[in-house]
């Protein structure tokens, strides 16, 4: 199951980097158990709430 999540994330992080050029690979590093911290940092960097970020990620096709 972890490979599916990581594969899903790797596809979406490339799209996120294109959509938001101010974020880096380090900002989008997915670590098990650290999703909340990553989302909080991204929210701070992009001026978005955690809910807004989740919607953006979930809307990526």
Secondary structure, DSSP 4 states (H G I P E B T S, - for coil): -HHHHHHHHHHHHHHHHHH-TT--TTTT---TT-HHHHHHHHHHHHT--HHHHHHHHHH--
